[in-house]
Amino acid sequence: MKNNIPFMKYRKVAAIASIVLFSLSVLSLSFKGLSLGLDFSGGTLIEVTYEEAVELEEIRNILIENDFDDSQVVNFGSNLDVLIKVADQNGNSSIGESIFNLLEDNGFKGELKRVEFVGPQVGSELRDQGGLGMLVALFMILMYVAFRFQYKFALGAVTALGHDVVIILGFFSLFSWDFDLTVLAALLAVIGYSLNDTIVVSDRIRENFRSERVLGPQDLIDLSLNQTLGRTIVTSLTTLLVLFALFIFGGELIKGFSLALILGVMVGTYSSIYVVANMLMSLSITQEDLAVPEPEGADFDELP
């Protein structure tokens, strides 16, 4: 059977691209770190409703002039509702009312809907527990794929998932995008999405290794990738259509969530094709690795 695209012909180029992106992401995370949102850094959230739409830039300028440099001002639901996030103010839980009074003194008359305070200790606990949850998810996936397929597939799957997560974190670090609980939730969703794609590709590779006896490992992997390519493209494109709609029309509150998922779908699609296959080739996968063991006494059963 003739392959349409020789994926493995370009596996070294893909490997170099992955290593470069992964290394840049690690360097950015090591030296620059993540721009932690209110959920992790601690701070105050204020929701105010106005009778008429207000200029968010004017509110930002007022906050900066009054030493609230590290703050975010976005619309919440409609252009009449404004959400203000102010980073940690050393545990000052009354900062919300102070900001509301400050805005009223500057002509922004509105109704204070809610004030929420997240302490730095709670934020750090959320960050640590979220990171631990991600590591546990990766470990459980390693165990599942090793049990369901073979340990070489498990190493390939976990490498691909780690590759996806680190590169997404690298983008958020490099461009100083806010990293909050919604982005963490998106990362966990990316793990599930990428794993699903990886399982589909791995299952086809396994079946072809068991059924085809003429082709070599590289040709078998190319064959498998081409057979699943249509499904992968359709799934990724339909998912991206929804995510771009969320990113454009969903508002500021879920922009980080949708952005992380968009990056995750793109990187996850790439990794399910190249990272997993590259790992299998590097680990010298063979047909013997996936051969179905014959039950004991099978030879004797065939005797007349």
NORMO-V586513 format. One record per residue. N is the residue number from 1. SS is DSSP state (H for helix, E for strand, L for the rest). PHI is phi in degrees with one decimal (999 if undefined). PSI is psi in radians with two decimals (999 if undefined). Layout:
BEGIN
n=<N/N>
ss=<SS/SS>
phi=<PHI/PHI>
psi=<PSI/PSI>
END
This chain:
BEGIN
n=<1/2/3/4/5/6/7/8/9/10/11/12/13/14/15/16/17/18/19/20/21/22/23/24/25/26/27/28/29/30/31/32/33/34/35/36/37/38/39/40/41/42/43/44/45/46/47/48/49/50/51/52/53/54/55/56/57/58/59/60/61/62/63/64/65/66/67/68/69/70/71/72/73/74/75/76/77/78/79/80/81/82/83/84/85/86/87/88/89/90/91/92/93/94/95/96/97/98/99/100/101/102/103/104/105/106/107/108/109/110/111/112/113/114/115/116/117/118/119/120/121/122/123/124/125/126/127/128/129/130/131/132/133/134/135/136/137/138/139/140/141/142/143/144/145/146/147/148/149/150/151/152/153/154/155/156/157/158/159/160/161/162/163/164/165/166/167/168/169/170/171/172/173/174/175/176/177/178/179/180/181/182/183/184/185/186/187/188/189/190/191/192/193/194/195/196/197/198/199/200/201/202/203/204/205/206/207/208/209/210/211/212/213/214/215/216/217/218/219/220/221/222/223/224/225/226/227/228/229/230/231/232/233/234/235/236/237/238/239/240/241/242/243/244/245/246/247/248/249/250/251/252/253/254/255/256/257/258/259/260/261/262/263/264/265/266/267/268/269/270/271/272/273/274/275/276/277/278/279/280/281/282/283/284/285/286/287/288/289/290/291/292/293/294/295/296/297/298/299/300/301/302/303/304>
ss=<L/L/L/L/L/L/H/H/H/H/H/H/H/H/H/H/H/H/H/H/H/H/H/H/H/H/H/H/H/H/H/L/L/L/E/E/L/H/H/H/H/L/E/E/E/E/E/E/E/L/L/L/L/L/L/H/H/H/H/H/H/H/H/H/H/L/L/L/L/L/E/E/E/E/E/L/L/L/L/L/E/E/E/E/E/E/E/L/L/L/L/L/L/L/H/H/H/H/H/H/H/H/H/H/H/L/L/L/L/L/E/E/E/E/E/E/E/E/L/H/H/H/H/H/H/H/H/H/H/H/H/H/H/H/H/H/H/H/H/H/H/H/H/H/H/H/H/H/L/L/H/H/H/H/H/H/H/H/H/H/H/H/H/H/H/H/H/H/H/H/H/H/H/H/L/L/L/E/E/L/H/H/H/H/H/H/H/H/H/H/H/H/H/H/H/H/H/H/H/H/H/H/H/H/H/H/H/H/H/H/H/L/L/L/L/L/H/H/H/H/H/H/H/H/H/H/H/H/H/H/H/H/H/H/H/H/H/H/H/H/H/H/H/H/H/H/H/H/H/L/L/H/H/H/H/H/H/H/H/H/H/H/H/H/H/H/H/H/H/H/H/H/H/L/H/H/H/H/H/H/H/H/L/L/L/L/H/H/H/H/L/L/L/L/L/L/L/H/H/H/H/L/L/L>
phi=<999/-84.6/-82.6/-85.4/-123.6/-82.2/-55.8/-70.5/-64.8/-107.1/-66.6/-69.8/-63.2/-63.5/-63.4/-63.2/-62.1/-65.1/-64.4/-64.7/-62.9/-63.1/-65.0/-61.6/-64.8/-63.6/-63.1/-64.5/-66.5/-73.4/-98.7/-103.0/75.6/-100.0/-85.9/-69.4/-79.3/-59.1/-60.4/-103.7/-86.9/87.4/154.6/-127.3/-117.4/-125.2/-113.8/-127.5/-112.1/-115.9/-74.9/-129.7/-63.2/-116.4/-82.8/-64.9/-64.4/-66.1/-63.7/-60.2/-63.8/-63.5/-65.1/-64.8/-64.0/-106.6/70.1/-101.9/-67.9/-91.5/-136.7/-125.5/-130.1/-139.9/-77.5/-125.1/84.3/-140.1/-77.1/-93.5/-102.8/-120.9/-113.1/-117.4/-116.3/-119.3/-65.1/-46.7/-115.4/56.8/77.1/-83.1/-73.0/-91.0/-64.9/-61.9/-66.2/-64.0/-67.1/-60.6/-65.4/-62.4/-67.8/-63.1/-65.0/-100.9/94.4/-95.5/-84.3/-153.6/-113.9/-77.3/-85.8/-161.3/-135.3/-124.6/-119.1/-116.9/-72.0/-58.7/-67.8/-63.0/-61.4/-67.7/-65.6/-61.4/-64.1/-65.8/-67.6/-64.5/-63.6/-64.4/-60.5/-67.2/-65.6/-63.1/-61.3/-64.2/-66.7/-64.5/-64.8/-57.6/-65.6/-64.1/-66.7/-62.6/-74.7/-76.5/-119.2/-163.3/-61.1/-66.6/-67.7/-63.7/-63.6/-64.7/-66.2/-68.2/-61.5/-63.8/-66.2/-61.7/-57.3/-65.1/-63.4/-64.6/-68.1/-63.3/-60.8/-62.4/-62.2/-65.4/-72.5/-63.7/-99.2/56.7/-75.4/-66.7/-110.7/-130.2/-63.6/-66.4/-69.5/-61.4/-61.8/-64.4/-62.5/-65.4/-66.7/-63.6/-58.2/-65.8/-64.0/-64.4/-63.9/-59.0/-63.4/-64.2/-63.9/-61.5/-65.3/-63.6/-64.4/-68.3/-61.8/-61.3/-64.2/-69.2/-64.9/-82.3/-96.6/-93.0/-113.7/-97.9/-75.5/-83.0/-54.5/-64.5/-67.6/-66.8/-67.5/-59.0/-60.1/-64.6/-64.7/-67.6/-68.5/-98.9/-62.6/-61.2/-63.4/-63.7/-65.7/-62.3/-62.2/-66.2/-66.9/-65.7/-66.1/-65.4/-59.1/-66.1/-67.4/-67.1/-63.6/-63.7/-64.5/-81.4/-109.7/-80.2/91.9/-67.9/-65.1/-109.7/-65.3/-64.9/-61.3/-68.1/-64.7/-62.8/-69.3/-60.9/-61.9/-64.4/-65.0/-64.4/-68.7/-65.9/-63.5/-63.1/-69.5/-67.5/-90.2/-100.6/-68.8/-62.2/-63.3/-62.0/-64.9/-63.3/-68.1/-66.8/-87.4/56.4/-62.7/-132.1/-66.7/-65.8/-63.1/-111.5/-65.7/-78.6/-65.4/-77.7/-65.7/-62.9/84.5/-63.2/-63.8/-70.0/-67.9/-82.0/-69.2/-66.7>
psi=<2.27/2.34/2.59/-0.78/2.16/1.32/-0.80/-0.23/-0.52/0.33/-0.55/-0.69/-0.76/-0.68/-0.74/-0.75/-0.73/-0.74/-0.71/-0.85/-0.75/-0.77/-0.77/-0.68/-0.78/-0.74/-0.77/-0.73/-0.59/-0.74/-0.56/-0.63/-3.03/2.58/1.57/2.35/-3.07/-0.61/-0.57/-0.60/-0.34/2.65/-2.80/2.45/2.26/2.25/2.18/2.43/2.33/2.73/-0.48/2.75/2.44/2.79/2.00/-0.58/-0.61/-0.71/-0.73/-0.76/-0.68/-0.75/-0.73/-0.71/-0.41/0.49/0.39/1.13/-0.72/1.27/2.76/2.41/2.04/2.78/2.56/1.80/-0.99/3.03/0.01/-0.34/2.27/2.32/2.20/2.21/2.20/2.28/2.99/2.23/0.80/0.69/0.28/1.63/-0.21/0.11/-0.49/-0.86/-0.58/-0.73/-0.73/-0.77/-0.62/-0.75/-0.68/-0.67/-0.39/0.31/0.03/1.45/2.15/-2.98/2.17/1.99/-0.81/2.72/2.19/2.40/2.28/2.03/2.70/-0.59/-0.75/-0.72/-0.74/-0.61/-0.72/-0.72/-0.82/-0.75/-0.64/-0.76/-0.70/-0.71/-0.67/-0.71/-0.71/-0.71/-0.76/-0.69/-0.75/-0.64/-0.72/-0.79/-0.75/-0.86/-0.65/-0.68/-0.70/-0.61/-1.66/2.71/-0.50/-0.65/-0.64/-0.77/-0.70/-0.73/-0.81/-0.64/-0.75/-0.76/-0.76/-0.71/-0.81/-0.83/-0.81/-0.70/-0.69/-0.79/-0.64/-0.72/-0.77/-0.61/-0.80/-0.71/0.12/0.64/2.56/2.32/1.93/-2.93/-0.57/-0.64/-0.69/-0.73/-0.67/-0.67/-0.73/-0.63/-0.64/-0.69/-0.79/-0.74/-0.85/-0.67/-0.72/-0.80/-0.72/-0.70/-0.73/-0.82/-0.78/-0.67/-0.71/-0.67/-0.78/-0.80/-0.70/-0.62/-0.54/-0.52/-0.56/2.22/-0.07/-0.74/2.65/3.00/-0.77/-0.77/-0.62/-0.69/-0.73/-0.77/-0.79/-0.75/-0.69/-0.61/-0.53/-0.03/-0.76/-0.77/-0.72/-0.77/-0.81/-0.79/-0.80/-0.76/-0.76/-0.65/-0.74/-0.60/-0.78/-0.75/-0.67/-0.61/-0.74/-0.72/-0.70/-0.74/-0.09/-0.21/3.01/-0.55/-0.58/0.24/-0.75/-0.69/-0.89/-0.62/-0.75/-0.68/-0.67/-0.84/-0.70/-0.73/-0.75/-0.89/-0.65/-0.67/-0.76/-0.78/-0.58/-0.39/-0.87/-0.72/-0.83/-0.84/-0.69/-0.73/-0.71/-0.70/-0.70/-0.56/0.11/0.96/2.41/2.94/-0.49/-0.55/-0.52/0.17/2.44/2.09/2.40/2.46/2.61/2.41/0.14/-0.65/-0.67/-0.54/-0.43/-0.21/2.52/999>
END
